[in-house]
Each structure stands twice: as structure tokens, then as C-alpha cells.
């Protein structure tokens, strides 16, 4: 890391500038509702991809200030409305960053619930305290005024963009890229900072707020600049 | 721990903290005691209506920039809001704030109000109740009155804007003015439609489904419809009298006026005196909790003078409070926004123990002030209170009592919930978030969104 950082000039120009964007989401109420775990499974299998996105990727953004609790809406509901802690823990352990397509993510959630219901059939049709209402996101991409043409500008912009922009480039990006990476790391690799790019991908997004994630990104990038 | 009541008061409580004419041990039921509130004599000056840039310190520059960007692609487009009244009621209050801010963003925004007389509004009031689950029989006369007045309004109004938004059921039949062009029509339903009267819904549903989209305040309030349905949370204005930051001296004056002791924990529920808000249940929870922890209880509600049911409820609350001098039953007039703000701000815990609720914006008001909230899991409250993360959800008097004890003895957790709650409101329930939703919706419906 140090060798890489020391060899890198903070003002060396990038081949392609980094244009910081953000995304805004309008919530749609979908027809699917689940009052039992069996119904949740059925709805996860049949809902639109935008619903899976909403209740996993998007809920992380919506609740970016939280560092405790369950990391997706399915896990939260299994715990809070169904009192199935074991299932909640398993659903919560799904790291969305391991998925580059919504369909494989959908399949993963369905498999966990299916396995759980097979081992605990008695909870299959037990009514939850409150229903799970499926929603979906209509996404609008919003450009920001921040552009980085070198590492110095990149580090400065990272400190000033909104957490929504961090989410867009760092978390949502893998669905766009179909890569287990993110926009920041892809750009850093183009700048020849492969190790810095890797360190960014190792940040644990589930044990920190999104602001905390941004702080870690900034520290790693600043170390590379030092 | 930085909760207000646990900090030393700005000044020591003067002997006059308790009204001099109050014999020791008598209940402090201020609904009867305050003849001429001193705090009314010199309230903090009301600032001019906020402009967009006034929100920047609260939401940050990137958020404000996003609003400006989203509005850019709507320049030259026009939006019309139509509702049934220009003053009074939550919808009018919302439009009074949103329409000027849209105009400040250079989106042409018009607001038109239905004309009607008593017979029309009697019918629509009955519709309103029936759509929220009340028993109702739709007569031919009611149907004719509803259609006749909407027909009259159609002939009076013009609908040349790009997006027309009809609020609530009253103007629904205006959709018949829809032209076969690129215009988009939206129905904004502010009421709980989860259990509508079937006969009435059969009549209104065809009007709803002629729109391009419908908007609801909670997932639970929506119906199965053939058109897209969106979720728009109600909002609070952080710069309004009810939510803006108050001078510490004013907070102390309010406490002095009501005789509230800021050196001891204060548990507060702000709600009109209504059975569905369960004020008696709150007193029961306070009593259970007080076996273990010291606290005062403030029940601050709206005036009940013109509401026989409210007056009866208030009498019941006073009877339940009995001679407990730590219970403050405050029957405040509608113009008490600053006092309500102060009472929420000085509270250690805010409760909303409703048995039935619409969205329950008093919860967002308390969360915005960084207060730990204990609330029932009804209506739109679970959207605001995420259990153990932005507050505590309860289902009974006993559960409420336990959470009062728990939070009063775990101030660190209480503070953490309050911080999370404020962030949650900032993200979802501020007027700026609502403004963004309107801009996004118009972009999506008009096909100018970058997706």
C-alpha cells in the first residue's frame, strides 16, 4: 500500500474524470403483501426485481444512519413481526455486495426462507404481527457538481458529496457494473491504485453508518495520497 | 446524556414555579387554572415564511442542489393542485407550504379550491368517514350532489397544466375533464383507505383508476388498483413554529408558567383529547412506571370546547389524573404551536399511545427534536418508529410502562434512539423530502427523468 501510495502523484491526471452522481428513489407500493412466512416466500419469488432492490440495496440507503439492527427489510420483518430470530439472522447475513444481479439475490433469499420453513414447518402459516408490504423503487439519477480529474480532487469531493452519492457509487454500482466492485475502485484501478481499490472493497458496510463508510473511504484514499 | 430535563435548568426554579394560589398537594390541572397565560404576552417573534435556502443548514448543500437539479428539467412545465379548502385542515396546510416552494424552484404551480356549499361538504364529509371504514349507505341523492358540484367546478376551472393533482375524494369527479393528450393526472389520497365502505368504493374507484397514478401516506392505506401507487409520507416543516429551535429562555418560561420541574424527568403525550389517543391509558402507564422511577406526566391536547366527545374525554382524563400533582393536563388553544414545541423540547420521553392513528405526525415532531419516542404500532407510526432503532413500539399499557422505566434508567440508549430518530425524520419526513417526491413524480410521469 505505502509503496503504491508513494509512487502516486496527487495531481497526476486521470484518463477519464470521475463524475459524481447521486440517485433519488420514488417509492411505489406494490400489490404483494405477506401475512405469513409462506406468503413472504411466494411474494419474493414473484415480485418485480425493483422490489428486491428496494428491500435490500435501497433500504440500506434509506436507513443509512443506522449501524445496528438487521440489514434488510426481510430480516427485520422476520424478527420484529414473526419473532423468528434464527431466520432473521440468516437473512441478515446476506451481503448484498456479493451479488451483481438481482435475480441471484432473489434466489438466495428464497432459498434461505425455503430451507427454514422446511426445517420448521410449524411457523409456515403463522400470522405475523403486521403484514409485510412490498414496495419498489423508481430511480432517477441526479448528477452532482463534483468532478475529479486527479486524486486530490477525488479525495476532496469524497468529503463533500452526499451519502446518497456514496451509496450510488459504492453500493448500488455493482448492479450497474455487474462486477463485485464499485465505481470508486474501478476508477482507482484505472489510476494504477489497485491495492487502494481492493482496500475499498474490503470495507464492511454492515457495521457502520453510511457516513462511517464514507469516512473510511476518505481515510484510505488520503493514505494513498500521503 | 444530553436530554433537556437532565441538564441543570438555565436558572434555578424560582419559588413562583408553582402558582402561589395553589394549595399544597392539589392537582395541577392547568386547563382550569390558567386564566391569562403569561407566555402569551411576549411569544418569540414569528419569522417570515422560510425560503429554500433557509433549509440548507438543516439538510446540507448537496440535498438542496439535488432539489434545484430535479426542478431544472421541469422548467416550463406546470402543475395544478386541487383540494376542497384553502384554510384549515392538514391538506391546506401542506399546500400552503409546498406550492410556494415549487414556485421558488421555478416550477409553475397553481392551487385551485373546489366551490361548494353545505350539502356538498356534508356528502363529502360522509364519504371521508365511510372511506375510513365507517358504516354508510350511498344514496342516489348523495351521488347526484357529489357529481353536480364537481360538474359545476369543472365548468369553472381550467385544466391546462401538465400535471393535475386531485387531493382526497372531494374533487375526484374532476377527472372527467381529462383530455386525450400528454397531460398526467394524479390522485393524492391523504386518508386511510385500507378498509373502505365497499358500496362507496365501488362508486369512486372508476374515477380513481382514470388517473395515471395514486399516492398514499402509508403502504397499509393503499388499495389494489390498476394504476401505479406511490408512497408519499406526510411531512413536518422544521422551520415552522411547531418545530423550529426555541430560545432556552422561552423554554424555561413555558415550564415556569405550567409549573413543570425541569430537574425531574418529563414524559409527554401531545394529542387532542380523543379516545383513540388513549390519554387514560397513558396515565395508567405512567402510574405503573412511577412505582419504579420518578417522573412527571404532561398531557397536552387541543381545545375541546366545541366537541362534546372531546369534552367528555377531557373530564375522564381529569378524573383519572385525580390529585396527582405530577400530572399536567393542558388543554391548549389551536394557536399554541410554540408552546407545544416547547413542551416536546423539554420532554425526556415522548409518548404516542394511540389505539388508532392516521400517520401520527406528532411522532415525527418529537423525533425531529431528538426525543426517544414510545408509540403504539398502529397506522403510520411503524413507518416512523423502527422498534429499538428510532424508538420503542408498544402494544399495551404494560408495555408502555415498561419502556418508560427502561428508557428513564438507560439514558444512553434513549439518547441514541433520539439521534437515530432525528436522522430518520431528516431523511424521510421533512418538507424538503416531500418536495423532492413531487419533483421526482412529475419527472417520471412526464418522461423527463434520467433513469
Boltz contact constraints between the chains, C-beta under 6 A:
constraints:
  - contact:
      token1: [A, 24]
      token2: [B, 440]
      max_distance: 6.0
  - contact:
      token1: [A, 26]
      token2: [B, 440]
      max_distance: 6.0
  - contact:
      token1: [A, 27]
      token2: [B, 231]
      max_distance: 6.0
  - contact:
      token1: [A, 28]
      token2: [B, 228]
      max_distance: 6.0
  - contact:
      token1: [A, 28]
      token2: [B, 230]
      max_distance: 6.0
  - contact:
      token1: [A, 29]
      token2: [B, 219]
      max_distance: 6.0
  - contact:
      token1: [A, 29]
      token2: [B, 222]
      max_distance: 6.0
  - contact:
      token1: [A, 29]
      token2: [B, 229]
      max_distance: 6.0
  - contact:
      token1: [A, 29]
      token2: [B, 231]
      max_distance: 6.0
  - contact:
      token1: [A, 31]
      token2: [B, 224]
      max_distance: 6.0
  - contact:
      token1: [A, 65]
      token2: [B, 423]
      max_distance: 6.0
  - contact:
      token1: [A, 66]
      token2: [B, 389]
      max_distance: 6.0
  - contact:
      token1: [A, 69]
      token2: [B, 389]
      max_distance: 6.0
  - contact:
      token1: [A, 80]
      token2: [B, 387]
      max_distance: 6.0
  - contact:
      token1: [A, 133]
      token2: [B, 219]
      max_distance: 6.0
  - contact:
      token1: [A, 138]
      token2: [B, 444]
      max_distance: 6.0
  - contact:
      token1: [A, 140]
      token2: [B, 440]
      max_distance: 6.0
  - contact:
      token1: [A, 140]
      token2: [B, 449]
      max_distance: 6.0
  - contact:
      token1: [A, 141]
      token2: [B, 450]
      max_distance: 6.0
  - contact:
      token1: [A, 142]
      token2: [B, 66]
      max_distance: 6.0
  - contact:
      token1: [A, 142]
      token2: [B, 69]
      max_distance: 6.0
  - contact:
      token1: [A, 162]
      token2: [B, 62]
      max_distance: 6.0
